[in-house]
Amino acid sequence: MKKKLDYYLALPYKTEIEKMPEEENGGYIATCPLLALRGYGKTMDEAVDDLETLKKECLEEWIKEGASIPEPPRHAREASGKFVLRLPRTLHSVLREAARYEDISLNSYIVGLLIKGIENEQRLSMMDDAVSRIMQSNWQTQKHVVSWMESLIEKTKEGTHKYCVSPAGSDFIGVA
C-alpha cells in the first residue's frame, strides 16, 4: 500500500532552529535534518512555516515520483512511558521515604522531581539567554541589569523566584 501525504505530514520529523548572526542579516533557519530541508525567516515562526511549506511540497513531489522517503525511527514516534532505571539502594530508600512522606507513589514522586528538574533547566537557560541579550545591549544600563539578572539566576537556582517570558520566549517580562 502506497503511503499518502497525510501519513508523512503526521510523522514527528525533528526540527532544529538556529538564530543567524546579525552580520549575516539575522533571522532564523529551521532545519529538518532527516529530509535535508531548510526554511528561512525573520522570525522563528516564519522559518518554521517556510520549512513546513517546503516539506509539504517536497513530500508531494517525492510521493508522485515514487521516491523512498525517510521516516523518523519508530522509537521517536512512540514512547511507551516506561523505562528501567538502576540507582543505588540508598538513593532508592531516600526517594521511597520522601514519597511516603508526601503520601504519593514512588513513581509519582520521581516524575514530579523530573518535571521540576526540566523546568529549572529551562528557566536557567532562558535566564542565560536574557543575560546574553542584555550583554549585547546598551552599555549604560548593563551593569545594573546584569547584576539584577545574576541575582535572579541565583534565586532561581535556589527555587525562591519565578520568571515570566513572552510566549515566543524572546522578551523577558518580569519576576513573580
C-alpha positions in Angstrom: 0.0 0.0 0.0 1.4 3.4 -1.0 1.6 5.9 1.8 -0.1 9.2 1.3 1.0 12.8 2.1 -1.1 12.9 5.3 0.8 9.9 6.7 4.2 11.7 6.2 3.0 15.0 7.5 1.8 13.4 10.7 5.2 11.9 11.4 7.3 13.6 14.1 10.2 14.8 12.0 12.8 16.6 14.1 13.1 20.3 13.5 16.1 22.3 14.6 16.0 26.1 14.8 19.1 28.3 14.5 19.4 32.0 15.0 21.6 33.6 12.4 24.1 36.3 13.4 23.2 39.9 12.7 26.2 40.3 10.5 24.7 37.6 8.2 21.4 39.6 8.0 20.0 37.9 11.2 16.8 35.8 11.1 16.3 32.1 11.6 16.9 28.8 9.9 14.6 25.9 10.6 16.1 22.6 9.5 14.6 19.1 9.1 17.8 17.1 9.1 16.3 13.7 8.1 14.7 15.2 5.0 17.7 17.6 4.4 15.3 20.6 4.1 15.7 24.2 5.4 13.3 27.0 5.9 14.2 30.7 6.4 12.5 33.6 8.1 13.0 36.8 10.0 11.3 35.2 13.0 11.3 31.6 14.3 7.6 31.2 13.3 8.4 32.4 9.7 11.3 30.0 9.4 9.2 27.0 10.7 6.3 28.0 8.4 8.7 28.2 5.4 10.1 24.7 6.3 6.6 23.2 6.7 5.6 24.6 3.3 8.8 23.2 1.7 8.4 19.9 3.5 4.8 19.5 2.1 5.9 20.5 -1.4 8.8 18.1 -1.4 6.8 15.2 0.1 4.1 15.6 -2.6 6.8 15.5 -5.3 8.6 12.5 -3.8 5.4 10.6 -3.4 4.4 11.4 -7.0 7.9 10.2 -8.2 7.7 7.0 -6.0 10.9 8.0 -4.2 12.0 6.4 -1.0 11.1 8.9 1.8 13.0 8.5 5.1 10.9 8.2 8.3 11.8 9.0 11.9 12.8 6.0 13.8 9.8 4.2 15.5 11.2 5.0 19.0 10.9 8.7 18.1 7.3 8.2 17.2 6.0 6.2 20.2 7.2 6.4 23.8 5.9 3.7 26.0 6.1 5.8 29.1 8.2 3.2 30.8 11.9 2.7 31.3 14.1 0.8 33.8 16.3 2.9 36.0 19.1 1.5 38.1 20.1 3.5 41.1 22.0 3.0 44.4 19.9 1.3 47.2 20.5 4.3 49.5 19.0 6.7 46.9 16.1 4.3 46.3 15.5 4.3 50.1 15.6 8.1 50.3 13.2 8.5 47.4 10.8 5.9 48.8 10.7 7.6 52.2 10.2 11.0 50.6 7.3 9.6 48.5 5.7 8.1 51.7 6.1 11.4 53.5 4.3 13.2 50.6 1.7 10.3 50.6 2.1 9.6 46.9 3.5 6.7 44.9 7.2 6.5 44.3 6.6 6.7 40.6 4.6 10.0 41.0 7.2 11.4 43.3 10.0 10.7 40.8 8.0 12.0 37.9 7.5 15.3 39.8 11.2 15.6 40.5 12.0 15.1 36.8 9.5 17.7 35.8 10.9 20.2 38.3 14.4 19.5 37.1 13.5 20.0 33.5 11.6 23.3 34.4 14.7 24.5 36.3 17.0 23.8 33.4 14.7 25.6 31.0 14.4 28.5 33.4 18.2 28.8 33.8 18.7 28.5 30.0 16.2 31.4 29.4 17.9 33.5 32.1 21.3 32.8 30.5 19.8 33.9 27.1 18.4 37.0 28.7 21.8 37.9 30.2 23.4 37.3 26.8 20.9 39.7 25.1 21.5 42.3 27.8 25.3 42.0 27.3 24.7 43.0 23.7 22.5 45.9 24.5 23.2 49.4 25.8 26.3 49.6 28.0 24.9 52.3 30.2 22.3 50.1 31.8 24.3 46.8 31.6 26.0 46.9 35.0 22.7 47.4 36.9 20.7 45.0 34.9 23.3 42.3 34.7 23.7 42.4 38.5 19.9 42.1 38.8 19.8 39.2 36.4 22.6 37.4 38.2 20.8 37.8 41.4 17.6 36.3 39.8 19.6 33.4 38.4 20.9 32.6 41.9 17.5 32.9 43.4 16.0 30.7 40.6 18.7 28.1 41.3 17.5 28.2 45.0 13.9 27.9 43.9 12.9 31.2 45.5 11.9 33.2 42.4 9.9 32.5 39.3 10.2 34.3 36.0 7.9 35.3 33.1 8.8 35.5 29.4 6.7 36.2 26.4 5.0 33.2 24.7 7.6 33.4 22.0 10.3 33.3 24.6 12.0 36.3 23.2 11.1 39.0 25.7 11.7 39.0 29.5 8.6 40.3 31.1 9.2 40.2 34.8 9.6 38.3 38.0 6.8 36.9 40.2 
